[in-house]
Amino acid sequence: MSIQQAQVSRADFDQVMVPNYAPAGFVPVRGEGSRLWDQSGRELIDLSGGIAVNGLGHCHPALVAALTAQANKLWHVSNIFTNEPALRLARSLTAATFADRVFFSNSGAEANEAALKLARKVASDRFGEQKYEIISTLNSFHGRTVFTVNVGGQPKYSEGFGPRPTGITHVPYNDLAAMEQAISERTCAVILEPIQGESGVLPADQAYLEGVRALCDKYDALLVFDEVQTGVGRTGKLFAYELYGVTPDVLTTAKSLGGGFPVSAMLTTNAYAEHLSVGTHGTTFGGNPLACAVGEAVLAIINTPDVLNGVTAKGEYLRKKLRELGEKYNLFEQVRGAGLLVGAVLNADYKGQAGALMAAAERADLLVLVAGPDVIRFAPSLVIEQADLDEGLARFEQAIIEFVGQAKA
Ligand SMILES: *Cc1c(COP(=O)(O)O)cnc(C)c1O
């Protein structure tokens, strides 16, 4: 039996959806690899990867197989039971990382929420009620729950939502002296993105992460790496902490972990995990069999030398080509990032115009992202075909030609 579907279009969005998004003017209906098709049959190249989520592109056959096989077996059992896909995914994640223990949830914000609750619980159990301060960085992004918008360092996301949770401090990113000033015996956690994603694809300095690690050790504060965006192969390592050789106490990951199916994870060690004892935290859907079956397939494919080395090589290629385009059109002051998380920073002549360039790309049948007003962000499939990458770059050049012509005119 199939259910009758109504005809809908982009115009319906403005009538029936809460207006908190401003989606593109077309409605995607089908995807395959790094190509996407809209309702009219227009074909687009996707270098946005669903905002760093579609790590294996659209409808990867192995993920379709994992999801449909699980869909025919078992969807949901609640946390009164455990389930095989969750146990297997947790085995894979702990085998591949510093962590011994995993907590599954459904989104990046929820994984961060769990990490921050864990940090407060650990501090409360071990040192008492007065050790609850969380240090975060300016311009960071950690999700959209009331707690995580306040931990995030972008006031525009937390204004207007009532009293703020207390015990949260923000310091400039990559500023070790500021961190040293802010941290104290009262600090229970420092939370950092190893590469700030949403606010401009800005990598941490090596000495900064090493220095923050040492400060956290000195003050018995948990170091939480938010790898929601950088995790699961995005940077050419399974997790970005490996790029730096700086190991956190807690790591959160989401976006690419499900390749498009919602799943997130908080990873930590035995010593910290034991503080979240029975009943202290939970979720209805987290770790559900469908999500974990997909995550298992994602991890099995991405956590291989072939795929990870491919990410590194393609990332270098993409940055080189973008630098060439930047020079040819005098457009970018910097092209940065790691692996296939790449930011092209517009120079002084084009500040604030990343959105306009992204719109020009869409007119050239290409999907890219912005990361703040000045940065074009690329987060394509980690297994993008060379031909798709080249075609995407060719379309990006067309977009640049239109954009530069208009910007100068
Ligand atoms: C996207 C993102 C989040 C939020 O994830 P959601 O799944 O939208 O809750 C948190 N942290 C970082 C670094 C992100 O990029």
The ligand as an ORCA input file, in Angstrom:
! r2SCAN-3c Opt
* xyz 0 1
  C      26.269     21.913     13.212
  C      27.022     22.068     14.476
  C      26.428     21.890     15.725
  C      24.937     21.677     15.903
  O      24.512     20.469     15.377
  P      22.934     20.203     15.234
  O      22.864     18.809     14.684
  O      22.410     21.248     14.307
  O      22.344     20.317     16.589
  C      27.223     21.954     16.860
  N      28.542     22.193     16.761
  C      29.161     22.368     15.576
  C      30.628     22.609     15.547
  C      28.420     22.323     14.399
  O      29.031     22.531     13.220
*
